[in-house]
Amino acid sequence: MTVRPHWRKSSYSEGGDGNTCVEIAALPTRVAIRDSKAPSRGTVTIPVGSFAALIQSLKMTTV
């Protein structure tokens, strides 16, 4: 049985035309990432730990 991912868009994508964002979906051991304006074009999946490190790195660069 395949579980369909629950895609979430960043709250930062509100306003404007709303199509300059990515969506993420939590999977059991990975995080899936896709383009919100072209979701059928494919996804990238990365391990949960790597995704957490990416987010932490991004937070540090926006300070």
N, CA, C and O atoms as a GROMACS GRO file, in nm:
protein
  252
    1MET      N    1   0.084  -0.118   0.000
    1MET     CA    2   0.000   0.000   0.000
    1MET      C    3   0.088   0.124   0.000
    1MET      O    4   0.182   0.134   0.079
    2THR      N    5   0.059   0.218  -0.088
    2THR     CA    6   0.135   0.342  -0.098
    2THR      C    7   0.060   0.452  -0.025
    2THR      O    8  -0.061   0.470  -0.044
    3VAL      N    9   0.132   0.526   0.059
    3VAL     CA   10   0.072   0.638   0.131
    3VAL      C   11   0.093   0.765   0.050
    3VAL      O   12   0.205   0.795   0.009
    4ARG      N   13  -0.014   0.838   0.026
    4ARG     CA   14  -0.003   0.964  -0.047
    4ARG      C   15   0.050   1.071   0.047
    4ARG      O   16  -0.001   1.087   0.158
    5PRO      N   17   0.152   1.145   0.005
    5PRO     CA   18   0.208   1.248   0.092
    5PRO      C   19   0.111   1.364   0.112
    5PRO      O   20   0.032   1.396   0.024
    6HIS      N   21   0.119   1.424   0.229
    6HIS     CA   22   0.041   1.545   0.260
    6HIS      C   23   0.132   1.664   0.235
    6HIS      O   24   0.223   1.691   0.314
    7TRP      N   25   0.111   1.736   0.127
    7TRP     CA   26   0.197   1.848   0.088
    7TRP      C   27   0.158   1.974   0.164
    7TRP      O   28   0.040   2.005   0.181
    8ARG      N   29   0.261   2.048   0.208
    8ARG     CA   30   0.241   2.176   0.278
    8ARG      C   31   0.322   2.284   0.210
    8ARG      O   32   0.437   2.262   0.170
    9LYS      N   33   0.261   2.400   0.195
    9LYS     CA   34   0.330   2.515   0.137
    9LYS      C   35   0.369   2.610   0.249
    9LYS      O   36   0.296   2.625   0.347
   10SER      N   37   0.481   2.673   0.235
   10SER     CA   38   0.530   2.767   0.336
   10SER      C   39   0.432   2.882   0.356
   10SER      O   40   0.370   2.930   0.261
   11SER      N   41   0.420   2.927   0.480
   11SER     CA   42   0.335   3.044   0.508
   11SER      C   43   0.394   3.169   0.444
   11SER      O   44   0.323   3.267   0.426
   12TYR      N   45   0.521   3.166   0.410
   12TYR     CA   46   0.585   3.280   0.343
   12TYR      C   47   0.540   3.294   0.198
   12TYR      O   48   0.573   3.394   0.134
   13SER      N   49   0.469   3.198   0.145
   13SER     CA   50   0.425   3.205   0.006
   13SER      C   51   0.298   3.287  -0.010
   13SER      O   52   0.254   3.310  -0.122
   14GLU      N   53   0.238   3.330   0.098
   14GLU     CA   54   0.116   3.411   0.091
   14GLU      C   55   0.150   3.547   0.033
   14GLU      O   56   0.262   3.596   0.046
   15GLY      N   57   0.052   3.609  -0.032
   15GLY     CA   58   0.073   3.740  -0.091
   15GLY      C   59   0.136   3.729  -0.228
   15GLY      O   60   0.184   3.622  -0.266
   16GLY      N   61   0.137   3.837  -0.301
   16GLY     CA   62   0.194   3.834  -0.435
   16GLY      C   63   0.118   3.734  -0.521
   16GLY      O   64  -0.002   3.712  -0.503
   17ASP      N   65   0.188   3.675  -0.615
   17ASP     CA   66   0.121   3.577  -0.700
   17ASP      C   67   0.122   3.438  -0.639
   17ASP      O   68   0.056   3.348  -0.690
   18GLY      N   69   0.195   3.419  -0.530
   18GLY     CA   70   0.190   3.293  -0.455
   18GLY      C   71   0.250   3.173  -0.525
   18GLY      O   72   0.228   3.060  -0.482
   19ASN      N   73   0.325   3.196  -0.632
   19ASN     CA   74   0.377   3.080  -0.704
   19ASN      C   75   0.529   3.071  -0.701
   19ASN      O   76   0.589   3.010  -0.789
   20THR      N   77   0.590   3.131  -0.604
   20THR     CA   78   0.736   3.128  -0.596
   20THR      C   79   0.780   3.051  -0.472
   20THR      O   80   0.868   3.096  -0.398
   21CYS      N   81   0.721   2.939  -0.452
   21CYS     CA   82   0.749   2.863  -0.331
   21CYS      C   83   0.763   2.716  -0.360
   21CYS      O   84   0.728   2.669  -0.468
   22VAL      N   85   0.815   2.645  -0.263
   22VAL     CA   86   0.820   2.500  -0.270
   22VAL      C   87   0.722   2.443  -0.170
   22VAL      O   88   0.678   2.511  -0.078
   23GLU      N   89   0.688   2.317  -0.189
   23GLU     CA   90   0.604   2.245  -0.096
   23GLU      C   91   0.686   2.130  -0.041
   23GLU      O   92   0.775   2.077  -0.108
   24ILE      N   93   0.654   2.092   0.082
   24ILE     CA   94   0.723   1.978   0.144
   24ILE      C   95   0.619   1.878   0.194
   24ILE      O   96   0.505   1.912   0.223
   25ALA      N   97   0.662   1.754   0.203
   25ALA     CA   98   0.578   1.647   0.258
   25ALA      C   99   0.668   1.556   0.342
   25ALA      O  100   0.773   1.512   0.296
   26ALA      N  101   0.625   1.530   0.463
   26ALA     CA  102   0.700   1.440   0.552
   26ALA      C  103   0.669   1.296   0.514
   26ALA      O  104   0.553   1.256   0.505
   27LEU      N  105   0.774   1.220   0.493
   27LEU     CA  106   0.764   1.076   0.468
   27LEU      C  107   0.826   1.006   0.588
   27LEU      O  108   0.887   1.072   0.672
   28PRO      N  109   0.813   0.874   0.600
   28PRO     CA  110   0.865   0.807   0.720
   28PRO      C  111   1.012   0.836   0.754
   28PRO      O  112   1.044   0.859   0.870
   29THR      N  113   1.100   0.837   0.656
   29THR     CA  114   1.242   0.859   0.684
   29THR      C  115   1.303   0.970   0.599
   29THR      O  116   1.423   0.996   0.608
   30ARG      N  117   1.221   1.035   0.517
   30ARG     CA  118   1.271   1.136   0.425
   30ARG      C  119   1.174   1.253   0.420
   30ARG      O  120   1.062   1.243   0.472
   31VAL      N  121   1.214   1.362   0.357
   31VAL     CA  122   1.127   1.476   0.331
   31VAL      C  123   1.125   1.495   0.180
   31VAL      O  124   1.230   1.500   0.116
   32ALA      N  125   1.005   1.505   0.124
   32ALA     CA  126   0.989   1.527  -0.019
   32ALA      C  127   0.972   1.677  -0.043
   32ALA      O  128   0.906   1.746   0.035
   33ILE      N  129   1.030   1.726  -0.150
   33ILE     CA  130   1.026   1.868  -0.185
   33ILE      C  131   0.985   1.878  -0.332
   33ILE      O  132   1.036   1.805  -0.416
   34ARG      N  133   0.892   1.971  -0.362
   34ARG     CA  134   0.853   1.993  -0.501
   34ARG      C  135   0.821   2.140  -0.525
   34ARG      O  136   0.798   2.216  -0.431
   35ASP      N  137   0.821   2.177  -0.650
   35ASP     CA  138   0.789   2.313  -0.694
   35ASP      C  139   0.638   2.332  -0.686
   35ASP      O  140   0.564   2.254  -0.746
   36SER      N  141   0.592   2.433  -0.614
   36SER     CA  142   0.448   2.451  -0.597
   36SER      C  143   0.378   2.492  -0.725
   36SER      O  144   0.258   2.468  -0.739
   37LYS      N  145   0.448   2.554  -0.819
   37LYS     CA  146   0.383   2.596  -0.942
   37LYS      C  147   0.386   2.487  -1.049
   37LYS      O  148   0.320   2.500  -1.153
   38ALA      N  149   0.462   2.381  -1.027
   38ALA     CA  150   0.467   2.270  -1.121
   38ALA      C  151   0.481   2.138  -1.045
   38ALA      O  152   0.581   2.067  -1.061
   39PRO      N  153   0.383   2.103  -0.962
   39PRO     CA  154   0.396   1.985  -0.875
   39PRO      C  155   0.409   1.853  -0.949
   39PRO      O  156   0.464   1.757  -0.893
   40SER      N  157   0.361   1.844  -1.069
   40SER     CA  158   0.368   1.716  -1.141
   40SER      C  159   0.503   1.694  -1.210
   40SER      O  160   0.524   1.588  -1.268
   41ARG      N  161   0.592   1.791  -1.203
   41ARG     CA  162   0.722   1.778  -1.271
   41ARG      C  163   0.820   1.693  -1.194
   41ARG      O  164   0.928   1.661  -1.245
   42GLY      N  165   0.788   1.654  -1.072
   42GLY     CA  166   0.876   1.565  -0.997
   42GLY      C  167   0.908   1.618  -0.859
   42GLY      O  168   0.876   1.732  -0.825
   43THR      N  169   0.972   1.534  -0.781
   43THR     CA  170   1.008   1.569  -0.644
   43THR      C  171   1.153   1.531  -0.617
   43THR      O  172   1.213   1.450  -0.688
   44VAL      N  173   1.206   1.593  -0.515
   44VAL     CA  174   1.337   1.557  -0.461
   44VAL      C  175   1.312   1.509  -0.320
   44VAL      O  176   1.236   1.572  -0.247
   45THR      N  177   1.373   1.399  -0.280
   45THR     CA  178   1.360   1.354  -0.141
   45THR      C  179   1.497   1.349  -0.078
   45THR      O  180   1.596   1.309  -0.140
   46ILE      N  181   1.502   1.391   0.048
   46ILE     CA  182   1.627   1.389   0.123
   46ILE      C  183   1.600   1.332   0.263
   46ILE      O  184   1.488   1.340   0.313
   47PRO      N  185   1.702   1.274   0.326
   47PRO     CA  186   1.684   1.221   0.461
   47PRO      C  187   1.640   1.332   0.559
   47PRO      O  188   1.676   1.448   0.544
   48VAL      N  189   1.562   1.293   0.657
   48VAL     CA  190   1.509   1.388   0.756
   48VAL      C  191   1.622   1.469   0.821
   48VAL      O  192   1.610   1.591   0.836
   49GLY      N  193   1.730   1.404   0.860
   49GLY     CA  194   1.841   1.475   0.924
   49GLY      C  195   1.905   1.579   0.833
   49GLY      O  196   1.941   1.688   0.879
   50SER      N  197   1.918   1.547   0.707
   50SER     CA  198   1.974   1.643   0.611
   50SER      C  199   1.880   1.761   0.591
   50SER      O  200   1.925   1.875   0.576
   51PHE      N  201   1.749   1.735   0.590
   51PHE     CA  202   1.653   1.843   0.576
   51PHE      C  203   1.660   1.936   0.697
   51PHE      O  204   1.657   2.058   0.682
   52ALA      N  205   1.669   1.878   0.815
   52ALA     CA  206   1.680   1.960   0.938
   52ALA      C  207   1.806   2.047   0.933
   52ALA      O  208   1.802   2.164   0.972
   53ALA      N  209   1.917   1.991   0.886
   53ALA     CA  210   2.040   2.068   0.874
   53ALA      C  211   2.025   2.179   0.771
   53ALA      O  212   2.075   2.290   0.792
   54LEU      N  213   1.957   2.152   0.661
   54LEU     CA  214   1.933   2.254   0.559
   54LEU      C  215   1.852   2.370   0.616
   54LEU      O  216   1.887   2.487   0.596
   55ILE      N  217   1.745   2.339   0.687
   55ILE     CA  218   1.660   2.444   0.747
   55ILE      C  219   1.740   2.525   0.848
   55ILE      O  220   1.731   2.647   0.851
   56GLN      N  221   1.818   2.458   0.931
   56GLN     CA  222   1.900   2.529   1.030
   56GLN      C  223   1.999   2.622   0.960
   56GLN      O  224   2.018   2.736   1.004
   57SER      N  225   2.060   2.576   0.854
   57SER     CA  226   2.154   2.658   0.778
   57SER      C  227   2.084   2.780   0.717
   57SER      O  228   2.139   2.890   0.720
   58LEU      N  229   1.964   2.760   0.662
   58LEU     CA  230   1.890   2.871   0.605
   58LEU      C  231   1.851   2.973   0.710
   58LEU      O  232   1.855   3.094   0.685
   59LYS      N  233   1.814   2.926   0.828
   59LYS     CA  234   1.777   3.018   0.935
   59LYS      C  235   1.897   3.103   0.976
   59LYS      O  236   1.882   3.221   1.009
   60MET      N  237   2.015   3.045   0.975
   60MET     CA  238   2.135   3.118   1.016
   60MET      C  239   2.174   3.224   0.912
   60MET      O  240   2.233   3.325   0.948
   61THR      N  241   2.142   3.202   0.785
   61THR     CA  242   2.178   3.298   0.682
   61THR      C  243   2.079   3.411   0.670
   61THR      O  244   2.108   3.512   0.605
   62THR      N  245   1.962   3.398   0.733
   62THR     CA  246   1.862   3.504   0.723
   62THR      C  247   1.865   3.597   0.844
   62THR      O  248   1.785   3.690   0.852
   63VAL      N  249   1.955   3.573   0.936
   63VAL     CA  250   1.962   3.657   1.057
   63VAL      C  251   2.032   3.786   1.027
   63VAL      O  252   2.049   3.870   1.116
   0.00000   0.00000   0.00000
